Amino acid sequence: MKKYLWIVLSILLVAGTVCDAQAKRRKRKRAISRNEQILDIPLSEKRYQTDSEYWRAVQSGVSEDFSIAQKIAEQNCRQQLGTMVQSQIKSVIENYCRDAKVDNRSETERLYEELTRTIVNQQLNGITQAGQEAYRQEDGKIRFHICLQVSKKEMVQELVDHLEKKHDARLKFDKDRFQKTFLEEVSRSEEEER
């Protein structure tokens, strides 16, 4: 009886795997029509995407001059990275103030946001490059792609250090709660991206 049960379960498992593979192939075929082409997107691999250690952004710039194309790409990338970091830090502050049951929450959030905006802007000067690629197009212009990253650990440490030093009676800062809220927000946003 047990052998029969194992055989049936094995057959069902194999059949399920085969059906799943066929369904994936059908989905790929439906996405591509006769006139469409699959594009190879530069710097699109997993190592160039935001993860638990780094915020990352990828941008491009086009110009007839190589250095101008590079500067355009870097500027666009820094702007995207700054927006991404600010958005997540804002969410951390909102959750921190809500969890800490802060009095006059809107004013406290505003004070925290002002402080963190300055720190985030300072930290964005310490951005590192994760990758770059350049292409000469048919028209002779240069298309430059770049991936920039900033460390989440360094950013939160800088925020915590600065907030601890800030002597403002209106801010009752709890370092452990802030770090816990930050880690929870980072984990939540990673799950949403998947």
C-alpha positions as CSV (number, residue, x, y, z in Angstrom):
1,M,0.0,0.0,0.0
2,K,2.8,2.4,0.9
3,K,4.6,1.6,-2.4
4,Y,1.4,2.4,-4.3
5,L,1.0,5.7,-2.5
6,W,4.7,6.7,-3.2
7,I,4.3,5.8,-6.9
8,V,1.1,7.9,-7.2
9,L,2.7,10.9,-5.4
10,S,5.8,10.7,-7.6
11,I,3.7,10.6,-10.8
12,L,1.7,13.6,-9.6
13,L,4.9,15.6,-8.7
14,V,6.5,14.9,-12.1
15,A,3.2,15.8,-13.9
16,G,3.0,19.0,-11.9
17,T,6.5,20.1,-12.8
18,V,6.0,19.4,-16.5
19,C,2.7,21.3,-16.5
20,D,4.4,24.3,-14.8
21,A,7.3,24.3,-17.2
22,Q,4.8,24.3,-20.2
23,A,2.8,27.1,-18.7
24,K,5.9,29.3,-18.3
25,R,6.8,28.6,-22.0
26,R,3.3,29.6,-23.1
27,K,3.5,32.8,-21.2
28,R,6.9,33.7,-22.8
29,K,5.5,33.0,-26.3
30,R,2.4,35.2,-25.7
31,A,4.5,38.2,-24.7
32,I,6.5,38.3,-27.9
33,S,4.8,39.1,-31.2
34,R,6.3,39.0,-34.7
35,N,7.4,42.7,-34.6
36,E,8.8,42.7,-31.0
37,Q,12.4,42.0,-30.0
38,I,13.8,41.1,-26.6
39,L,16.1,43.9,-25.5
40,D,19.2,43.3,-23.4
41,I,19.0,46.0,-20.7
42,P,22.4,47.1,-19.4
43,L,23.1,46.7,-15.7
44,S,19.8,44.9,-15.1
45,E,21.3,41.8,-13.3
46,K,20.4,41.2,-9.6
47,R,23.7,42.6,-8.4
48,Y,22.7,46.0,-9.6
49,Q,19.4,46.0,-7.8
50,T,18.6,47.3,-4.3
51,D,19.1,44.6,-1.6
52,S,19.4,44.4,2.2
53,E,22.8,46.0,2.1
54,Y,22.6,48.8,-0.5
55,W,20.2,51.1,-2.2
56,R,21.1,51.0,-5.9
57,A,19.9,53.0,-8.9
58,V,20.7,52.6,-12.6
59,Q,20.4,55.4,-15.1
60,S,21.8,56.4,-18.5
61,G,22.9,59.5,-20.4
62,V,23.3,60.1,-24.1
63,S,25.6,62.7,-25.7
64,E,28.1,63.1,-28.5
65,D,30.7,63.7,-25.8
66,F,31.7,60.7,-23.5
67,S,32.2,62.8,-20.4
68,I,28.9,64.6,-20.8
69,A,27.0,61.3,-21.3
70,Q,28.7,60.1,-18.1
71,K,27.8,63.2,-16.2
72,I,24.1,63.1,-17.3
73,A,23.9,59.4,-16.2
74,E,25.5,60.1,-12.9
75,Q,23.3,63.1,-12.2
76,N,20.1,61.2,-13.1
77,C,21.3,58.2,-11.0
78,R,22.1,60.4,-7.9
79,Q,18.7,62.0,-8.2
80,Q,16.9,58.7,-8.4
81,L,19.0,57.3,-5.5
82,G,18.3,60.4,-3.3
83,T,14.6,60.1,-4.0
84,M,14.6,56.4,-3.1
85,V,16.5,56.9,0.1
86,Q,14.4,59.9,1.2
87,S,11.2,57.9,0.6
88,Q,12.3,55.0,2.7
89,I,13.7,57.2,5.5
90,K,10.4,59.1,5.5
91,S,8.5,55.9,5.9
92,V,10.9,54.8,8.7
93,I,10.3,58.1,10.6
94,E,6.5,57.8,10.2
95,N,6.5,54.3,11.6
96,Y,8.9,55.2,14.3
97,C,6.8,58.1,15.5
98,R,3.6,56.0,15.3
99,D,5.2,53.1,17.3
100,A,6.9,55.4,19.8
101,K,3.5,57.1,20.4
102,V,5.1,60.5,20.1
103,D,3.2,63.5,21.3
104,N,2.4,66.1,18.6
105,R,3.4,63.5,15.9
106,S,3.2,65.8,12.9
107,E,5.6,68.4,14.3
108,T,8.0,65.6,15.5
109,E,7.9,63.9,12.1
110,R,8.7,67.3,10.4
111,L,11.7,67.9,12.7
112,Y,13.0,64.4,12.1
113,E,12.6,64.8,8.3
114,E,14.5,68.1,8.4
115,L,17.3,66.5,10.3
116,T,17.5,63.4,8.1
117,R,17.3,65.3,4.9
118,T,20.5,67.1,5.7
119,I,22.2,63.8,6.7
120,V,20.9,61.9,3.6
121,N,22.3,64.7,1.4
122,Q,25.7,64.5,3.1
123,Q,25.8,60.7,2.8
124,L,24.9,60.8,-0.9
125,N,28.3,62.4,-1.4
126,G,29.7,59.0,-0.3
127,I,28.0,57.1,-3.1
128,T,30.0,54.3,-4.7
129,Q,29.8,53.0,-8.2
130,A,28.6,49.4,-8.6
131,G,29.0,49.2,-12.4
132,Q,29.1,51.1,-15.7
133,E,28.8,50.4,-19.4
134,A,29.1,52.6,-22.5
135,Y,28.0,52.1,-26.1
136,R,28.5,54.0,-29.3
137,Q,25.2,54.3,-31.1
138,E,24.7,54.2,-34.9
139,D,24.4,58.0,-35.0
140,G,27.8,58.3,-33.3
141,K,26.4,59.4,-29.9
142,I,27.6,57.7,-26.7
143,R,25.0,56.0,-24.4
144,F,26.5,55.7,-20.9
145,H,24.9,53.5,-18.2
146,I,25.9,53.6,-14.6
147,C,24.8,52.0,-11.3
148,L,25.5,53.9,-8.1
149,Q,24.9,52.5,-4.6
150,V,24.8,53.8,-1.0
151,S,25.2,51.5,2.1
152,K,22.0,51.2,4.2
153,K,24.1,50.3,7.3
154,E,26.3,53.4,7.0
155,M,23.3,55.6,6.3
156,V,21.3,54.4,9.3
157,Q,24.4,54.6,11.6
158,E,25.0,58.2,10.4
159,L,21.3,59.0,11.1
160,V,21.4,57.5,14.5
161,D,24.6,59.2,15.5
162,H,23.3,62.6,14.3
163,L,19.9,62.2,16.0
164,E,21.6,61.1,19.3
165,K,23.8,64.3,19.2
166,K,20.9,66.6,18.4
167,H,19.9,68.4,21.6
168,D,16.3,69.3,21.0
169,A,13.9,68.8,23.9
170,R,11.0,68.2,21.5
171,L,12.8,65.0,20.1
172,K,12.7,62.0,22.4
173,F,15.0,59.7,20.4
174,D,15.2,56.0,21.2
175,K,18.2,54.6,19.2
176,D,17.2,50.9,19.5
177,R,13.6,51.5,18.4
178,F,14.7,53.6,15.5
179,Q,17.2,50.9,14.3
180,K,14.5,48.2,14.8
181,T,12.0,50.3,12.8
182,F,14.6,50.9,10.1
183,L,15.4,47.2,9.7
184,E,11.7,46.3,9.6
185,E,11.0,48.9,6.9
186,V,14.0,47.6,4.8
187,S,12.7,44.0,5.1
188,R,9.2,45.0,4.2
189,S,10.3,47.0,1.2
190,E,12.4,44.0,0.0
191,E,9.5,41.7,0.2
192,E,7.3,44.1,-1.8
193,E,9.9,44.2,-4.5
194,R,9.9,40.5,-4.9
